[in-house]
Amino acid sequence: MTHRLAKFVACLLQWPLWLLAACVPRRRDLWLFGAWRGQAYSDNPKYLYEYLRCHRPPLRAVWITRSRPLCARLRAASLEAHHYLSPQGLYLQLRAGAIFFTHTPEGEFLGAAVGRAYACQLWHGTPLKKILWDDPEHVASESSRSRRIAVRLFPWMRNRWDLVVAPSQPVAAIFAETFRGTPVAVTGYPRNDSVVQREVSAAPRPIRRAIYMPTFRGSAGSADSDAAINTLFEASGFDVERLDARCARLGLELTLRLHPSNRLNEALRQRIEGSAHIRFDDGDDFYQRINDYDALITDYSSVFYDFLLSGKPVIHAGFDVQDYMRETRGFYRPYEAICLTPGLKDWAGVMATLEGFARQGLDADYLQRYRQLDAWANQRADEPFAERVARCVEARLAGD
């Protein structure tokens, strides 16, 4: 049986659930959560889920996953979690009043079962690169004949959301366009409740731990994604022994956090693992450790917008910016407008910049651009972002 035929049969089998979902009453106090196509316990849904469990006990918060090992791990941690195809998981999806996710209801849950629940799109980052209906590839995919037929036959496959949350008014304006008129609420991202928020200052500061987070390159699961990341490391002068010695002189630990689909060649990985001051972070959730780092090094990853809340230095290492811009789907803002450290060509420049921040502090131009980017991306609040999301959804469920 081909993959397409198997998917078609699976969708046919969901029709009874879709019809049943129209008859089963929904519970306003039952909220379900899922993330990253049902494969991860992370991101905005995780932080909202944990907040509700601690601070809103009348609400029943349940994690739904497509991964049986993840389900077992969450249960072992005394968290209420169910596999999306288990009897209890199906029942809860039919009864849920609201669902929260990072991508789509169909991707994180069983689409037919949750298709009539209130759908809150928590998303997975402030958009730096163009997304959804601003992305030509997405437009082509959604406009294809096969996609149009699938949505007509199986209505729960239509990308549907009743609310999108945003971290600031400028980001909300982007979401209002690309989510095609879906209501957008400026609440902040629940995952950013994990960030110890401070204002940026010019003063020199110790930089003992820095993390490098390059954006994903290539196509997921393909050989070209591995080739792309290895080319980046080689072209940017990532000399393990020289960098390790430089880190030793600075008293610095450098952590590398790569996208799971970007794998370094075995020889380079072994050299890094054998170094004294360079390590990998392969954990599921960066936001659990975001406060451990004194500086962030990235290129085109929107994670830097969240890191700005910490007031700690950000280094933009756009080593291959011209090549990347030719191959990517385009940015909402010119790279020059968001790059805090333009002109870096290699790791020697990155290390010199780190050392300068530690010894001399941040100059006036850097501070001004940092504050402008922070104000554009983040609307700070005196209460948890998760609480703001919860109140917003409660009001909408109540019809206020």
N, C-alpha and C positions, 0 to 999 in steps of 0.2 A: 504494500500500500504506500503510495507516494505521500510526501509530507502534506501537500495541498489537499489530497483526498482525505487524509486522516484529520486535518483541521476542519474540513467541511463536515465530516461525520460528527466530530466533537461539537460543532456549532449546532447541528441538527438536534443532538441530544439535549441541548440546553433549552429548546423551545418549551417543554413542559414547565421548567423552572421560571421562564419569563412570564408565562401565563399565570402560574401560581403566585408569582411576586406581585401581580396586580390585585390579588385577593387578600393576601396576608397583611394585616395591619402592621405598620412600622412603629417602633418605640423611639420616642424622642431622646430617651436617656441611654440608648445603646449606640455607642460610637465605635466604628471599626477603623483599623489602621493597617497600612501596608506600605512597602517602600521598594524601589528599584526592581520593579517587575516581580515582586514577591520573593526576591532572593536575599534581601539584606534586612538587618535590623539597624537602621541608621537614619540620618537626615532629619528633616523637619517633623515627619510623622513620629519618629522615636521620641523626640524631645517634648512634643505635645502629649503623646501617650503617657510618658512618665510623669509629666506635670499633673495631668488629670488624675492619675492614680494616687498621687500624694496630696493634692489640694482640692480635688473635686470628687470625693467618694460617692456622692449620689449618682454621678454618671458612671456607667459601666463602660470601661475602655478595654477593648480586646484587640490583640494583634492577630492578623490573618497573614499566613505565608504560604508560598508554593513549595517551600523547601522543608522536607521532613526532618533533616538534621537540625535546621535552625529552629523548628518548632520544638524539638526535644530539648535543645539548649535553653530556650526561653522558659520552658516549663521547669527545667531543673533550677532556674534562677527564681522560681516562684512567681513568674509572670503569666498572666492568662493569655494563652496563644493557641491557635488551632490551625490545622492544615485546611486549605481552602476547599478540599474535596471530602473532608471528613464529615460524618453526619452532623456533629455539633457545629462545625464550620459552615456547612450549608444552611443550617437552621438560623444561625446568627446573621448570615448575609441576607437571608430573606426578611429578617425582622429589624435590621439596623435602621435607625433613623438618619444617620450621617456616616459618611465614609471619608477618609483622609488619605492622601497618596502623593507620590512624587511624579508620576507619569500619567497613567490613565486608569480608570476603573477596570477596564478589561485586562490590563496588564498586571495589576496588583491583586485583583479579586477574580471571582467567577462572574463575568459580565452580566449574564442573564439574571443572576440572583440579586445583584446589588443595583441593577439598572434603574430602579425607581427610588433609591435612597438619595438623600441630599448629598451632593458630591462637592467636596471642598478640595480644590487643587492647591496643595502646599508648595509645589514645584521644588526644584533642587538647585537653585542658585540665581543670583542676579545676572541677567543676560548681558554678556559681553559680546558673544557672537549671536548672529540672527537665529531666531527660533520659530518653529511652527509656520504660520502663514507669512512670515517674513523671509522664510528659508525656501528658495526655489525647489530644492529637492523634496521638501515636505509637500509643497503645493503640487508638484508633479505626481507624487505618490497618492495623495488624497484625491486627485482629479482623475486618476487612472480608471479605466473601465471596470477592471476587476474589483477595485476598492468600492466603486459606486454600487456595483451589484451586491457585494458582500454586505454593505450597510443596509441596503433595501431588504435583503433576505433575513438579516440578523440585526435588528435595530440597536441592540445593546453594544454593538461594535462601533457605533458612532462615538467619536470623541465628545464627551459631554461633561460639563462642569457647571455647577450652580454658583460657585464663588471661587475667586482666585485671590490669594493673599500676596501682598507686596511689602517690601521693606521701606519704601519711600514714595513720594508723589511722582518724581520723574520715572521711576521704574513702573509704577502703576499705569502711567500713560503708555508705556511700551506694551504692557500686558493687555491693556484695554484694546489696543489695535490687534495684536497677534492672537489673542483669545477671542477675537471677533465679537465684541460687545458683552462678554460675560462680566457681571459685576466684579469689581476689584476693590478690596478693602486694604487700606494701609495699616497693617498691624505689626509689621516686623516679622522676621522668621523665628520660629520657636528654637531652632538650633543655635541661634545667636544668644540665647539666654545663658549658654555655657561660657561665653566670652566675658572675662573680667574687663569691663569697659573703662577706658581712661582717655583723656585728651592727649593728643600728641604734643611733645615739647621739644625744644631745640637742644636740651642738655645732653652731653655725652652720657652713655649708659653702657654697662657691661653687656656684651653679647656672648653668652656662653653656649647657647644652643640655637642653631638656625636650621630651617627646614627648606628643602628644595622640592617644589611641586610643579613640574612641567605639565602642560596640558596634554591630553590624549592626541596621538598622531596615528595616521593610517586608518585602516578598516579593522573593526573589532574581529579578533580571532583569525587574522590573516598574517601571512609572512611579512607583508609590507609594513605592518605596524611595528614588528620587531626591528626590521631594517631601519625604519624611520628614527626610532629612539636611539639605536646604536650609532647611526650617522650623526645625530645631534650631539651625543657625548663626544664622539671623536672630533667633529669639526669645531667644537667649542673649547677644545684643549682640556678635557677632563682627565688630567694625569693623576692617577690615584696616589702614587707615591709622593709627588710634589704637593698635592693638595693636603695629604695627610700630614706632611711635615709643616705646612703653613698653618693648619689647624692647631697643631701642637704648640707652635710659637704663640698663637693667639689665645690659647686656652679654650678652643672652640670645638664643640661636637656638631658635625654636619650630618643631618638626617636626610635621606632620599626617600620620597614617597612618589612612586610612579603609578600610572594607571595600570590596573591588572592586565589589560590587553597589550601593554608595552613591556616586553621582556628584554633585558640586557643579555648579551651573549654570555655563555657560561664562564669564559676566561675572565671577562671584566667583572662579572658578579663575584667570582671567587677572590679576585684582588681586592675588591671593596670589602668583602666580608673578612678578609685577613688584615685589614687596616685597623689602626688603633682609634681613629677619631672620626671615621665615616661609617654610618650604619644605615640599614633599611628600616622603614616603617611599612609593614604589610598589613596593619590592622584594619578592621572594618570601618572604624569611625574616627576620623581626624579630629572632630570637635570634642571628643573626650580628652584630647591632649593639646588642644590649641593654646592653652595658657602656659604650656611647658616651654614654648619657644619664644626667643627674644627677637627673632627676625624671620621674615618670610621671603624666600626667593622663588619667583615664578616667572612665567612668560606671558601666556594668554589665557590663564585660568582665572575665572571670576571669583575664586576663593579669596582673592586679595581684597575684594570689597568687604567681605565679612571681617577679615583680619584688621581692617582699618579701625574697627571699633575698639581694638586693644590699644591703639595709640603707639604701637611698636613699629619699627622700620619695615618697609616693604621695598624689595629690590626687584625691578623688572629686568629680567635677563632675556631680552628678545633677540637671541643670537641669530636666528634665521627668519627675521620678521618679513623680509621681502618674499622669500619662498613660501612662507606660511600664508601670507595674504593672498598669494596667487592661487593657492590650493583650497583655502577654506571658504565657508559660505558667506563671509563678510561680517564686519563688526557694526554695531550700532553707532559707535563713536570712533573717530580716527584713532589709531593706536597711539599716535603722538599726543593725543588729548588725555589718555589714561596712563601713559608710561611715566613713572616717577623717576626712573634712572635711564634716560635715553643714551644710546650710543655704546652700550656694553657689547663687546664682540666676543669675549671669551671669559673663562673662569679666573684668569689673572685679574681682570677688571672687576669681577664680582667680589673677589677676596679683598682687593684694595678698597672697594666701596664699603664693605663690612668693617674693615679696620678703621676707615675714616669716620664712620658713624660712631664706633665705639670710643674713639679718641677725641674727635672734634665735635661730635654732635651733628645736628641736621641744619642745613643752611636755610636762609629765609625763603628762597624760591621753592625748595623742596617742601617746606612747611606749608606754604600757601597752596601748592597743588594738592598736597595730602588732605588738607582741610576741605578744599573744594570737592575732591572726589568723595570724601566721607559724607559731606552734606548732600551730595547728589544721590549716593547709594543707600544711606542709612538715616532713618528718622528715629532718633533715640527716644526712649520713654522711661518714665519713673516706675513702671510696673513691668512684670515679665511679658515678653512678647506672646508667650503661650496663653496667658490669661486674656490678652486682647483678642486672640483668635477664638478662644472658647466663648467669650462674651458675644462676639460678633455672630458666630454660628448659632448660639442659643437664641439670640434675638431674631434671626431669620427663620429658625424653625418655629418660633412662637408667632411669626407673622408680624413682628413689630417693624 
